[in-house]
Amino acid sequence: MQALGRHILVEFLNCSSAVLNDVAVIENAMVKAAEAAGATVIQSSFHHFSPWGVSGVVVIQESHLAIHTWPEYEYAAVDLFTCGDTVDPWISFDHLKKAFQSSTQSAVEMYRGSSNLIKRVDFGGHAKPMHEKIPVRQKVQRSFWFTDKDENQAFSLRHTGEVLFQETSQFQKVRVLQSLSHGRMMTINDMVMCTERDEAHYHEMIVHPALQLHPRPQNVLVIGGGDGGSIREIFRYPSLATVTMVEIDETVVRASQQHLPSLASEFNNPKLKLIIADGIDFVERAAARGEEQYDLIVIDGSDPVGPAAGLFSEKFYRNCHRLLRQGGLLTLQGESPMFHQNAFVELRQVLSRIFLPDQVHTALFFAPSYPTGMWSIHMASKNGPHPIRDFNSARTKDFVREHRLKYYNEQIHTGAFCLPGFVQKMLEVEPQP
């Protein structure tokens, strides 16, 4: 060959969108394509982007294979660059064509480092030519990244590439991955829902600031929360008679039971009534019966898209208000004031129109695996206790010590309701007295 290397620029068209959005499948196909061509694989690094798209590179001793996919266009751009005579990049091309289920391809081959243009120099006499095989003793290094992003910002976690659970229900795609720093993580529609490392931040905060104010909770309703973390925290209160959970997607429950046992530990509790149904419809029907049934309602939903979109409507919260007993409390995940600012503000405004203005409160907490790391709960009461004036810190201190909570404590409770100035301005509220 009268050149140092061969470089093929490929466009794969009319591919399988599902394949192009699966980082593990893409990585495996690229590594196998390199090996099939006779290359020596050194390292791979691949990122999945939310909601779709994969970028990655396989570093080979003879150069590299790189890719970026656009599943929404059934399109992948691939770069196959090999040095020497021993590796044939067209074998990689054929392998990837089948792996991506591509019916149309476009490819341009270029020879790199033409002998007519370059001349070899002696720079010490110890270096071997690029195309000579050098024994590789270490194992292949693999790098997978999951990225949760919007158009302006992103959060990434490195994972092993092993997909522990993946299923697309009629509502959403549910996956469980093994991250390297945060343990196992559940994603829904390629957005992080929880990780083993910091799920307690969220689940403790959506439950305990409310239940620590109630003297003797007996009946609790949870809408969503299929991972089981919220009911795990709720069942720490022995006065409970019944906890009703309404989760729209049994796939979430099953994924958690199989792969997140530390969250799913209370699904067999005899006091739990698990209903697989639409929580919005359940609340509407229950409110129509005119019964005040619950001491606490927890809205543990995902972001305002897909089946969770209705959990952000005024009609839904008016029905929740009807279901609360006098003195009862409502708590819900309130999004982030730095990520979903509009949803954060609108939820607070909706609650203020339904409950008395001085009985709606917002608390902030750290959630490192959620975008920006700052998250919120909104809490409202039906002529019930005030989160600061009626808070018994001694009781909470004993409770936290007994149950060995990881995030929530009596000082976090008080501090969480002290909002930064920019959040007070955003919500148009006065500082806590």
NUDREN-667556 format. One line per 5 residues: for each residue x, y, z of N, C-alpha, C, CB. Coordinates in steps of 0.05 Angstrom, whole numbers. Glycine has a CB too. Layout:
BEGIN
X/Y/Z/X/Y/Z/X/Y/Z/X/Y/Z  ...
END
This chain:
BEGIN
17/-24/0/0/0/0/18/25/0/-19/0/25  12/43/-18/29/67/-21/19/89/-2/28/76/-49  11/82/22/1/102/42/3/89/69/-28/112/36  3/106/90/4/96/117/-23/84/127/12/118/136  -45/94/116/-70/84/126/-93/88/107/-77/98/152
-115/75/113/-140/77/97/-162/89/115/-149/49/86  -177/108/104/-197/122/120/-223/121/104/-188/152/125  -243/108/116/-270/107/103/-289/124/119/-279/77/101  -302/143/106/-323/159/118/-350/147/109/-320/189/110  -366/138/128/-390/123/122/-415/138/132/-388/95/133
-435/137/116/-462/145/125/-480/121/123/-473/169/108  -491/112/146/-510/90/147/-538/102/149/-504/71/171  -555/96/130/-582/108/128/-603/86/131/-586/122/101  -627/94/139/-649/75/143/-642/52/162/-658/64/115  -631/60/184/-623/41/205/-645/36/224/-597/50/219
-641/17/242/-660/13/265/-656/34/286/-656/-16/277  -676/50/291/-674/71/311/-668/59/339/-700/88/312  -680/36/345/-676/24/371/-647/16/374/-694/-1/374  -634/5/353/-606/-2/355/-589/23/358/-597/-17/330  -595/44/343/-578/68/344/-581/83/370/-586/86/321
-600/77/387/-604/91/412/-595/74/436/-632/99/416  -583/50/430/-575/32/451/-544/32/453/-586/3/447  -534/45/474/-505/49/475/-490/22/478/-498/67/499  -502/3/492/-488/-23/495/-487/-38/469/-503/-40/516  -509/-38/453/-509/-51/427/-490/-38/408/-538/-51/416
-489/-11/408/-471/3/391/-442/-3/398/-476/34/393  -435/-3/423/-408/-8/431/-399/-36/423/-405/-5/461  -417/-55/428/-411/-83/421/-407/-86/391/-433/-101/431  -424/-73/375/-421/-75/346/-395/-63/336/-445/-62/332  -387/-40/348/-363/-27/339/-338/-43/347/-361/1/351
-338/-55/371/-315/-71/379/-313/-96/362/-318/-79/409  -336/-109/357/-336/-133/340/-328/-127/312/-364/-146/340  -336/-103/302/-328/-95/275/-298/-92/273/-342/-69/266  -286/-81/294/-257/-78/294/-243/-105/295/-248/-61/318  -253/-123/312/-240/-149/314/-244/-165/289/-253/-164/338
-267/-163/276/-272/-178/251/-252/-170/229/-301/-174/242  -244/-144/230/-226/-134/210/-197/-141/216/-229/-104/207  -192/-153/239/-165/-161/246/-151/-141/263/-149/-166/221  -165/-121/273/-152/-100/290/-149/-109/318/-169/-74/289  -130/-96/332/-126/-102/361/-138/-79/377/-95/-104/367
-159/-86/392/-174/-66/407/-160/-58/432/-203/-76/413  -156/-32/437/-143/-22/461/-163/-12/481/-123/0/454  -182/4/472/-201/17/491/-226/26/476/-187/42/505  -248/27/490/-273/38/479/-285/58/498/-293/15/472  -297/79/487/-310/99/504/-335/108/489/-292/123/510
-359/104/502/-384/110/489/-402/126/508/-398/84/480  -417/145/498/-436/161/513/-464/158/501/-427/191/513  -484/155/518/-512/157/509/-522/184/518/-529/134/521  -536/198/500/-548/224/506/-578/221/509/-540/244/484  -589/237/528/-618/237/532/-630/260/516/-624/240/562
-652/255/501/-667/230/500/-657/210/479/-696/236/494  -639/218/461/-630/198/441/-603/207/430/-650/195/419  -589/187/420/-563/192/407/-540/179/422/-558/221/404  -521/168/407/-497/155/419/-473/165/405/-499/124/417  -452/172/420/-426/178/408/-405/160/421/-418/208/413
-385/152/405/-365/135/417/-342/130/398/-377/109/424  -321/119/410/-297/112/395/-285/86/405/-276/135/396  -276/70/387/-260/46/393/-231/52/385/-272/20/379  -214/53/404/-185/58/398/-173/31/392/-171/73/422  -161/28/369/-147/4/361/-118/9/358/-159/-8/335
-102/-11/360/-73/-8/356/-67/4/329/-58/-34/360  -84/0/310/-80/9/283/-95/35/277/-90/-12/263  -107/49/296/-119/75/295/-146/75/310/-123/84/266  -169/78/296/-194/81/310/-218/76/293/-196/108/323  -241/70/306/-268/70/294/-285/89/311/-280/41/293
-298/108/299/-314/128/314/-342/129/302/-300/156/313  -361/138/319/-389/139/310/-405/161/324/-403/112/314  -424/172/311/-446/187/324/-472/179/311/-441/218/323  -493/175/327/-519/166/316/-540/187/321/-527/139/329  -559/187/302/-583/203/304/-607/184/301/-584/226/282
-616/171/323/-638/152/320/-663/164/309/-644/140/347  -668/190/315/-692/202/305/-692/206/274/-696/230/318  -669/203/262/-667/204/233/-659/177/221/-646/225/224  -656/156/238/-647/130/229/-620/132/215/-668/117/210  -603/148/226/-578/155/212/-554/153/232/-579/183/201
-531/142/221/-506/141/236/-483/150/218/-501/113/247  -466/167/229/-441/175/215/-418/160/228/-437/206/217  -403/145/212/-381/128/222/-355/134/208/-389/98/218  -334/133/224/-307/139/215/-290/114/220/-296/164/230  -280/102/198/-263/78/201/-235/84/190/-276/54/184
-216/84/208/-189/92/201/-170/70/210/-181/120/214  -156/58/191/-137/36/198/-110/41/185/-148/9/189  -89/33/199/-62/37/189/-50/9/181/-44/50/209  -33/9/162/-19/-15/154/-36/-32/135/-12/-31/178  -25/-56/128/-37/-74/109/-53/-96/121/-17/-85/91
-52/-99/147/-63/-123/160/-92/-121/167/-48/-129/185  -103/-96/167/-131/-92/175/-147/-81/151/-133/-72/199  -170/-93/146/-187/-84/123/-211/-70/134/-195/-109/105  -213/-44/131/-236/-29/143/-263/-36/129/-231/1/140  -262/-47/105/-287/-54/92/-300/-78/105/-281/-60/62
-285/-94/119/-297/-116/135/-313/-104/158/-275/-136/145  -302/-83/171/-316/-69/192/-342/-56/180/-298/-47/204  -340/-45/157/-363/-33/143/-385/-53/140/-355/-21/116  -379/-77/130/-399/-98/126/-411/-107/152/-386/-122/111  -395/-109/173/-405/-118/199/-425/-97/210/-382/-122/219
-418/-72/208/-436/-51/219/-461/-48/203/-421/-24/220  -460/-51/177/-484/-50/161/-505/-69/170/-477/-55/131  -496/-94/177/-515/-114/187/-524/-107/215/-502/-142/186  -505/-99/232/-512/-93/260/-532/-71/263/-487/-86/276  -530/-50/246/-547/-27/247/-573/-31/231/-533/-2/238
-575/-53/216/-598/-59/200/-602/-37/179/-623/-63/217  -580/-28/167/-581/-6/148/-587/-16/120/-554/9/148  -606/-4/108/-614/-12/80/-600/5/59/-644/-10/77  -589/28/67/-575/46/49/-550/57/61/-594/70/41  -528/57/45/-503/67/55/-489/85/35/-485/43/63
-473/102/45/-456/119/28/-428/119/41/-467/148/25  -407/114/25/-380/112/36/-360/124/17/-373/83/42  -340/138/28/-318/150/13/-292/140/26/-320/181/13  -274/128/10/-249/119/20/-226/138/12/-243/91/10  -209/144/32/-186/161/27/-161/146/37/-189/189/42
-139/150/22/-113/140/31/-99/162/46/-96/129/7  -91/156/71/-78/177/88/-48/171/89/-90/177/116  -33/193/89/-4/191/90/9/179/65/4/174/114  2/190/42/12/180/16/43/181/15/0/196/-7  55/160/5/84/159/4/96/180/-15/93/131/-5
79/191/-32/88/212/-50/90/239/-36/68/215/-73  78/241/-13/78/266/1/95/267/27/49/273/8  100/244/38/115/243/63/140/227/61/97/232/86  159/231/79/184/216/79/190/209/108/207/233/66  199/185/112/205/175/138/231/187/148/206/144/139
232/195/174/257/206/185/265/189/209/252/235/194  290/190/216/301/176/239/300/193/264/330/166/234  282/187/283/280/203/307/289/188/332/252/213/311  309/171/328/321/157/351/327/128/346/303/160/374  313/116/327/319/89/319/305/68/336/347/85/320
289/77/357/276/57/375/247/53/369/280/66/403  235/71/354/206/68/349/201/48/327/194/95/341  179/33/330/171/14/310/151/26/291/160/-12/323  150/17/266/129/28/248/101/24/259/131/14/220  83/42/252/57/43/263/42/16/258/41/66/252
48/4/234/32/-19/226/41/-45/239/32/-22/197  64/-45/253/74/-69/266/57/-75/291/103/-67/272  51/-100/294/36/-109/317/53/-108/342/25/-138/313  43/-95/363/56/-94/389/38/-110/408/60/-64/399  49/-129/422/33/-146/440/18/-129/460/50/-167/454
-8/-133/464/-24/-119/483/-30/-138/506/-51/-108/470  -20/-131/530/-22/-149/553/-46/-141/570/3/-148/569  -54/-116/570/-76/-108/588/-103/-115/576/-74/-78/594  -123/-117/593/-150/-121/583/-160/-96/569/-169/-129/606  -179/-100/551/-191/-77/537/-205/-60/557/-210/-87/515
-200/-34/557/-214/-15/574/-239/-6/561/-195/9/581  -261/-8/575/-287/0/564/-298/24/580/-307/-24/564  -309/43/566/-320/67/579/-347/73/567/-300/91/576  -368/71/584/-395/77/576/-405/101/592/-414/53/579  -419/119/580/-429/142/594/-459/146/588/-414/168/587
-474/150/609/-503/157/606/-506/187/611/-521/140/625  -519/201/593/-522/230/595/-551/238/595/-506/244/572  -559/252/615/-586/264/618/-583/293/612/-599/258/647  -596/303/591/-591/331/584/-616/344/572/-568/332/563  -616/370/572/-635/385/555/-618/401/535/-653/404/572
-629/421/523/-615/435/502/-592/453/512/-634/452/486  -590/457/539/-571/475/550/-551/463/570/-584/498/562  -558/441/582/-542/430/603/-545/400/605/-549/443/631  -526/387/618/-526/358/619/-514/347/644/-511/346/594  -521/322/651/-510/307/673/-502/280/663/-530/306/698
-478/271/669/-468/245/659/-459/227/681/-446/250/638  -463/201/678/-453/181/696/-440/159/679/-475/169/714  -417/150/687/-404/128/674/-416/102/684/-373/128/678  -421/83/666/-431/57/674/-416/35/660/-462/56/668  -422/10/668/-407/-13/659/-414/-21/631/-411/-36/678
-437/-12/621/-447/-21/595/-466/-44/597/-424/-29/577  -468/-56/620/-487/-78/625/-514/-67/630/-477/-96/648  -534/-76/614/-561/-68/618/-575/-89/635/-576/-63/591  -580/-83/661/-591/-103/679/-621/-108/673/-588/-94/708  -634/-87/664/-663/-89/658/-669/-69/636/-681/-84/684
-685/-78/617/-694/-60/596/-720/-70/585/-673/-57/573  -740/-53/587/-767/-60/576/-782/-35/569/-783/-77/597  -795/-35/546/-812/-13/538/-841/-21/542/-806/-5/509  -854/-8/560/-882/-13/565/-899/4/547/-890/-8/595  -925/4/551/-942/21/534/-939/50/542/-971/12/537
-925/55/564/-923/83/574/-895/94/570/-930/84/603  -874/78/573/-847/89/574/-826/66/572/-843/105/600  -801/75/568/-778/56/568/-765/57/596/-758/63/546  -763/33/608/-751/31/635/-725/14/633/-771/18/655  -704/25/644/-679/11/645/-666/13/672/-659/22/623
-650/-8/679/-633/-7/702/-604/-12/693/-642/-28/724  -586/6/699/-558/4/692/-541/3/717/-550/28/674  -517/-7/713/-497/-8/735/-477/14/731/-483/-36/737  -479/36/747/-460/57/745/-435/51/762/-472/84/754  -413/65/756/-389/60/771/-387/76/797/-365/66/753
-400/99/798/-398/116/822/-423/117/839/-390/144/814  -446/111/827/-472/115/841/-488/89/844/-489/135/826  -475/66/840/-489/41/843/-508/37/820/-503/39/869  -528/21/824/-548/17/804/-566/41/800/-565/-8/810  -575/46/776/-592/69/771/-615/61/753/-576/93/759
-638/72/759/-661/68/742/-665/93/725/-687/62/759  -670/88/699/-677/110/681/-704/105/668/-654/113/659  -718/126/663/-744/124/649/-742/144/625/-768/131/668  -747/133/602/-744/149/577/-718/164/577/-768/169/575  -697/149/585/-669/159/585/-665/184/602/-661/166/557
-681/186/624/-676/206/645/-672/191/671/-700/226/647  -653/201/687/-647/188/713/-670/192/732/-621/200/725  -680/169/743/-701/170/763/-689/167/791/-722/148/757  -671/148/794/-658/145/820/-632/129/817/-677/130/840  -614/133/836/-590/117/838/-588/108/867/-565/134/829
-574/85/870/-571/74/897/-556/93/915/-557/47/896  -538/109/904/-520/125/921/-535/148/934/-498/137/904  -554/161/920/-566/185/931/-597/185/931/-557/209/916  -609/161/926/-638/161/926/-650/169/953/-648/133/918  -636/164/975/-646/171/1001/-651/201/1004/-628/161/1023
-635/217/990/-639/246/992/-668/253/984/-619/261/973  -676/242/961/-702/248/950/-724/235/967/-704/239/921  -722/209/972/-744/194/984/-748/203/1013/-739/165/983  -727/209/1027/-730/219/1055/-743/246/1055/-703/219/1069  -736/263/1036/-746/291/1036/-775/292/1026/-729/308/1019
-784/274/1009/-811/276/1000/-831/265/1021/-815/261/973  -820/251/1041/-837/238/1061/-835/251/1089/-830/209/1063  -811/253/1100/-808/259/1128/-814/288/1136/-780/253/1137  -808/308/1120/-816/335/1129/-847/338/1133/-808/356/1108  -862/322/1119/-891/322/1123/-899/304/1147/-906/313/1098
-890/280/1147/-900/261/1167/-889/267/1195/-891/233/1160  -867/282/1196/-857/290/1223/-875/312/1235/-828/301/1220  -892/324/1219/-910/345/1229/-937/333/1237/-915/366/1208  -943/309/1227/-970/298/1233/-968/282/1259/-979/280/1210  -987/286/1278/-985/272/1304/-989/242/1303/-1005/283/1323
-1007/232/1285/-1012/204/1284/-1023/196/1256/-1031/195/1306  -1006/194/1236/-1016/188/1209/-1026/159/1208/-994/192/1188  -1049/156/1195/-1061/129/1192/-1064/119/1164/-1088/128/1206  -1074/137/1146/-1079/130/1118/-1063/148/1100/-1109/131/1112  -1047/136/1082/-1030/152/1064/-1036/142/1035/-1000/149/1071
-1036/161/1017/-1039/155/988/-1014/164/974/-1064/169/976  -1002/146/958/-979/152/942/-986/149/913/-955/134/949  -982/170/898/-987/170/869/-960/168/855/-1003/195/859  -955/147/840/-929/142/828/-911/127/848/-915/169/821  -885/133/848/-867/120/867/-863/91/863/-878/125/894
-864/82/838/-862/53/832/-835/40/840/-867/48/804  -815/56/844/-789/45/852/-790/35/881/-767/65/849  -809/45/897/-813/35/924/-799/51/946/-803/7/926  -783/71/939/-768/86/958/-785/102/977/-749/104/945  -807/114/967/-824/130/984/-839/113/1004/-844/146/967
-850/90/996/-864/74/1015/-845/61/1035/-880/51/1001  -820/57/1028/-801/48/1048/-799/68/1071/-773/44/1034  -798/93/1064/-796/114/1085/-823/117/1100/-788/141/1073  -845/115/1086/-871/118/1099/-876/96/1120/-894/118/1078  -867/72/1114/-872/50/1132/-854/51/1157/-868/24/1118
-839/71/1161/-824/75/1186/-843/85/1208/-801/94/1182  -868/92/1201/-886/103/1221/-906/81/1229/-902/128/1209  -904/72/1254/-920/49/1263/-950/54/1266/-910/39/1289  -958/80/1267/-987/86/1270/-1003/80/1245/-991/114/1278  -990/75/1222/-1003/72/1197/-1022/48/1196/-983/70/1174
-1045/52/1185/-1064/30/1181/-1062/20/1152/-1092/39/1188  -1062/39/1133/-1062/31/1105/-1045/51/1089/-1091/29/1094  -1029/41/1070/-1016/57/1050/-1026/48/1023/-985/55/1053  -1038/66/1008/-1048/59/981/-1029/71/961/-1077/70/977  -1018/55/944/-1000/64/923/-1014/59/896/-972/51/924
-1015/80/880/-1026/78/853/-1004/85/833/-1051/97/849  -995/64/819/-972/67/800/-983/58/773/-947/50/809  -979/75/753/-990/70/726/-975/47/712/-989/95/710  -950/42/718/-934/24/702/-922/2/720/-912/39/687  -932/-22/717/-922/-44/734/-893/-51/726/-939/-69/731
-884/-42/703/-857/-47/695/-837/-34/714/-852/-37/666  -843/-11/723/-826/3/742/-823/-12/768/-836/32/748  -846/-22/778/-847/-38/803/-830/-63/799/-876/-45/811  -834/-77/777/-820/-102/773/-789/-97/769/-831/-116/748  -782/-76/756/-753/-70/752/-740/-65/779/-749/-46/734
-754/-50/796/-743/-44/823/-741/-69/840/-760/-23/837  -762/-85/840/-762/-110/856/-739/-128/848/-789/-124/853  -733/-129/822/-713/-148/812/-685/-137/816/-718/-153/783  -681/-110/815/-654/-100/813/-648/-78/833/-649/-90/786  -667/-68/848/-662/-47/868/-675/-55/894/-674/-20/858
-666/-77/906/-679/-87/930/-678/-68/954/-667/-113/938  -659/-51/955/-657/-32/978/-680/-11/977/-630/-18/978  -691/-6/953/-714/12/950/-740/-4/952/-713/26/923  -741/-28/942/-766/-43/939/-772/-61/963/-764/-61/914  -761/-55/986/-762/-73/1009/-790/-75/1022/-743/-63/1030
-808/-56/1016/-835/-56/1029/-858/-64/1012/-840/-29/1041  -853/-74/988/-875/-82/971/-891/-105/982/-864/-89/943  -880/-121/1000/-894/-143/1012/-906/-136/1039/-876/-167/1015  -905/-111/1046/-917/-103/1072/-947/-107/1071/-910/-73/1078  -959/-120/1091/-988/-126/1090/-1005/-101/1092/-995/-144/1113
-994/-78/1100/-1009/-53/1101/-1010/-39/1075/-998/-35/1123  -995/-49/1055/-994/-36/1029/-1017/-46/1011/-968/-41/1016  -1031/-28/998/-1050/-34/978/-1039/-23/951/-1079/-23/985  -1028/-40/935/-1016/-32/910/-1036/-34/887/-991/-48/903  -1041/-12/874/-1060/-11/851/-1045/-3/826/-1084/8/857
-1045/-19/806/-1033/-12/780/-1054/1/763/-1020/-37/765  -1053/27/762/-1074/43/749/-1064/71/745/-1101/42/764  -1080/87/731/-1074/115/726/-1081/131/752/-1090/126/702  -1061/143/764/-1065/157/789/-1083/181/786/-1039/166/800  -1082/194/763/-1099/218/759/-1128/209/758/-1091/232/732
-1134/187/744/-1161/177/744/-1170/167/771/-1164/154/723  -1153/154/786/-1159/144/812/-1167/167/831/-1135/129/824  -1152/188/831/-1158/211/848/-1184/224/840/-1135/232/847  -1189/227/814/-1214/240/805/-1238/223/814/-1214/242/774  -1237/197/811/-1259/180/819/-1264/181/849/-1254/151/809
-1241/180/864/-1244/180/893/-1255/207/903/-1217/175/906  -1246/229/890/-1257/255/898/-1286/258/892/-1241/278/884  -1295/246/870/-1323/247/862/-1341/233/883/-1327/234/835  -1330/214/898/-1345/201/919/-1348/218/944/-1333/174/926  -1333/239/945/-1335/258/967/-1325/249/994/-1364/265/970
-1305/231/994/-1294/221/1019/-1267/234/1025/-1291/190/1017  -1265/244/1050/-1239/253/1060/-1225/230/1073/-1243/277/1080  -1205/219/1060/-1195/193/1068/-1166/193/1079/-1195/175/1045  -1150/213/1071/-1121/210/1075/-1110/232/1093/-1107/211/1049  -1090/223/1109/-1075/242/1126/-1052/254/1110/-1064/228/1151
-1042/239/1091/-1020/249/1074/-1024/238/1046/-993/240/1085  -1019/255/1026/-1018/247/998/-990/254/988/-1041/260/981  -976/235/977/-950/239/965/-952/236/935/-929/218/977  -943/256/921/-943/255/892/-914/251/883/-955/281/878  -907/226/878/-880/218/872/-878/212/842/-870/194/889
-881/232/826/-881/229/797/-855/237/784/-904/244/784  -853/232/758/-829/240/743/-833/268/732/-822/220/721  -816/276/713/-818/302/701/-844/305/685/-794/307/682  -852/330/679/-879/335/667/-880/327/637/-887/363/670  -874/302/631/-877/292/604/-889/264/605/-849/291/589
-900/254/583/-911/227/583/-934/224/602/-889/207/588  -935/200/615/-958/194/633/-959/212/658/-957/166/641  -936/225/664/-935/242/688/-945/271/683/-907/243/700  -950/278/658/-957/306/652/-982/315/667/-962/309/622  -1002/298/671/-1026/305/685/-1023/311/714/-1047/284/681
-1000/302/725/-994/307/754/-987/336/758/-972/289/764  -986/353/738/-979/381/740/-1003/399/734/-956/387/721  -1027/388/736/-1051/404/729/-1066/413/754/-1069/388/711  -1080/436/751/-1095/446/774/-1118/428/782/-1106/475/768  -1131/417/762/-1154/398/767/-1145/375/785/-1166/388/741
-1122/364/779/-1112/342/795/-1108/349/824/-1086/331/783  -1097/372/829/-1091/381/857/-1117/389/872/-1071/403/858  -1137/399/857/-1162/404/870/-1175/378/880/-1182/420/851  -1172/357/864/-1182/331/872/-1167/320/896/-1181/311/849  -1141/325/896/-1124/316/920/-1133/331/945/-1094/322/914
-1139/357/942/-1148/372/965/-1174/361/977/-1153/402/957  -1192/352/960/-1217/340/969/-1213/314/984/-1236/335/945  -1191/300/977/-1186/274/990/-1172/276/1017/-1170/257/971  -1161/299/1023/-1147/303/1048/-1166/307/1072/-1127/326/1047  -1161/294/1094/-1175/300/1118/-1167/328/1129/-1170/278/1140
-1182/339/1146/-1175/364/1159/-1148/359/1174/-1197/374/1178  -1130/377/1170/-1103/374/1182/-1084/357/1166/-1106/362/1209  -1094/347/1143/-1078/330/1126/-1057/346/1110/-1095/314/1107  -1038/332/1099/-1016/344/1084/-1013/332/1057/-990/341/1100  -1004/348/1038/-997/340/1011/-968/347/1006/-1016/354/990
-953/328/995/-925/334/988/-919/322/961/-905/322/1010  -903/337/946/-897/328/918/-870/338/910/-919/340/899  -858/323/891/-832/332/880/-838/356/863/-818/309/864  -823/378/868/-829/403/856/-811/412/834/-829/424/876  -794/394/823/-775/400/802/-753/418/813/-790/415/778
-736/428/796/-713/444/804/-717/473/795/-687/433/791  -711/492/813/-713/520/806/-692/529/785/-711/538/830  -672/511/781/-651/517/762/-652/500/736/-624/514/775  -671/482/735/-673/465/711/-700/466/698/-666/436/719  -721/461/714/-749/463/704/-762/487/718/-765/437/709
-752/510/713/-761/534/728/-790/539/725/-745/558/719  -801/536/701/-829/542/696/-847/522/712/-836/541/666  -840/497/710/-856/477/725/-854/481/755/-847/448/718  -831/488/765/-826/493/793/-844/516/803/-797/500/798  -845/538/788/-861/561/796/-891/555/792/-853/586/779
-898/543/770/-927/538/765/-939/519/785/-931/526/737  -924/499/794/-934/480/814/-940/495/840/-914/458/820  -922/512/848/-926/528/873/-951/546/870/-901/545/879  -954/559/847/-977/576/842/-1003/561/842/-974/591/815  -1003/537/831/-1027/521/831/-1035/514/859/-1023/495/815
-1017/505/876/-1023/498/903/-1033/522/919/-998/486/917  -1022/546/914/-1030/570/928/-1058/579/921/-1010/593/922  -1068/571/897/-1095/577/890/-1115/558/902/-1098/577/859  -1106/535/911/-1124/514/921/-1124/514/952/-1116/487/911  -1100/515/964/-1097/516/992/-1094/545/1001/-1072/499/1002
-1097/550/1027/-1092/577/1037/-1063/585/1032/-1098/579/1067  -1057/610/1024/-1030/617/1016/-1009/612/1038/-1029/646/1009  -1017/615/1063/-997/611/1085/-995/582/1092/-1005/627/1109  -1008/564/1077/-1006/535/1083/-992/520/1059/-1033/524/1089  -978/535/1043/-963/524/1021/-934/532/1025/-973/533/993
-916/512/1024/-887/517/1030/-870/501/1011/-881/510/1060  -846/511/1008/-826/498/990/-800/493/1005/-821/516/964  -789/470/1000/-763/463/1012/-744/454/990/-766/440/1034  -718/460/994/-698/452/975/-679/431/988/-682/476/966  -667/414/971/-648/395/981/-629/387/958/-662/370/992
-607/374/966/-587/366/946/-595/339/934/-559/364/959  -595/337/908/-599/312/894/-579/310/872/-629/310/882  -555/300/878/-532/301/859/-537/288/832/-508/289/871  -554/267/831/-558/254/805/-581/265/789/-563/224/810  -593/287/799/-613/302/783/-600/326/771/-637/309/801
-609/335/748/-596/358/735/-595/383/753/-612/365/710  -572/395/755/-563/418/771/-558/410/800/-585/439/770  -568/387/810/-563/379/837/-580/392/858/-534/385/844  -597/412/850/-615/426/868/-643/417/861/-612/457/867  -658/405/881/-685/396/875/-704/407/897/-687/365/874
-730/403/894/-748/415/913/-772/396/919/-759/441/902  -784/401/941/-811/391/947/-829/415/953/-810/371/971  -854/413/944/-875/431/952/-892/416/972/-891/442/928  -900/430/993/-917/418/1014/-940/437/1020/-900/412/1039  -964/425/1022/-988/441/1029/-1004/426/1050/-1005/446/1003
-1018/441/1067/-1034/429/1088/-1063/439/1086/-1022/435/1115  -1081/422/1095/-1110/429/1096/-1116/437/1124/-1127/405/1086  -1110/463/1130/-1113/473/1157/-1097/457/1177/-1143/473/1166  -1073/449/1168/-1056/433/1185/-1032/447/1196/-1047/409/1169  -1011/433/1204/-989/445/1218/-971/461/1199/-972/423/1231
-957/480/1212/-937/497/1198/-910/483/1200/-935/526/1210  -894/482/1178/-870/466/1178/-848/476/1197/-859/464/1150  -849/500/1205/-829/511/1224/-841/515/1251/-817/537/1213  -863/530/1253/-874/537/1280/-884/512/1295/-897/556/1276  -893/492/1280/-904/468/1294/-885/444/1293/-931/460/1281
-860/449/1287/-841/427/1284/-829/421/1311/-819/435/1264  -828/395/1317/-817/385/1342/-789/373/1336/-836/364/1356  -768/389/1340/-741/380/1332/-732/357/1349/-722/403/1334  -740/356/1375/-731/335/1392/-742/308/1383/-739/340/1421  -768/308/1375/-780/284/1365/-766/274/1340/-810/289/1359
-760/293/1322/-747/285/1297/-719/275/1302/-746/309/1278  -704/287/1321/-677/278/1327/-677/249/1336/-665/296/1349  -697/242/1353/-699/214/1362/-706/196/1339/-720/212/1385  -724/205/1322/-733/188/1299/-710/183/1280/-756/202/1284  -694/203/1275/-672/201/1256/-651/181/1267/-659/228/1251
-646/183/1293/-626/166/1306/-636/137/1305/-621/175/1335  -662/133/1311/-673/106/1312/-672/92/1284/-702/107/1321  -678/107/1263/-680/96/1237/-655/100/1220/-704/107/1222  -635/113/1231/-610/116/1217/-613/128/1189/-595/90/1215  -628/150/1188/-633/163/1162/-607/174/1150/-653/185/1165
-605/175/1124/-580/182/1111/-579/212/1105/-578/167/1086  -602/225/1100/-602/253/1092/-618/271/1111/-613/256/1064  -642/264/1115/-660/282/1131/-653/281/1160/-690/273/1127  -654/304/1174/-652/306/1203/-665/332/1212/-622/305/1212  -665/337/1237/-679/360/1248/-668/387/1238/-679/360/1279
-642/388/1233/-630/412/1223/-635/416/1193/-600/412/1228  -634/394/1178/-641/395/1150/-670/405/1147/-638/368/1136  -688/395/1164/-717/403/1162/-719/433/1164/-733/389/1185  -707/445/1184/-710/474/1187/-697/489/1165/-698/482/1214  -672/480/1158/-657/495/1137/-669/492/1110/-629/485/1137
-682/470/1103/-692/465/1076/-714/485/1068/-703/437/1074  -729/495/1088/-750/514/1082/-740/543/1081/-772/512/1103  -714/547/1087/-702/574/1084/-692/577/1055/-679/578/1105  -707/591/1039/-701/592/1011/-681/613/1004/-727/596/995  -663/608/984/-645/629/975/-661/653/964/-626/618/953
-648/676/963/-662/700/954/-673/698/926/-643/723/955  -658/685/908/-667/684/880/-692/666/878/-645/673/862  -694/645/896/-718/628/895/-742/643/908/-713/602/911  -737/658/929/-759/674/941/-770/694/920/-749/690/965  -752/706/905/-761/725/884/-776/710/862/-737/740/872
-767/687/855/-780/671/834/-808/663/842/-763/646/828  -812/656/867/-838/647/877/-854/670/888/-834/626/899  -842/694/891/-856/717/902/-866/711/930/-879/726/884  -848/700/947/-856/694/974/-837/709/993/-854/664/980  -846/713/1018/-830/725/1039/-813/704/1053/-848/740/1059
-791/713/1065/-774/693/1080/-790/681/1103/-749/707/1091  -782/657/1111/-795/644/1134/-789/661/1159/-785/615/1138  -809/664/1177/-804/679/1202/-785/664/1220/-831/684/1217
END
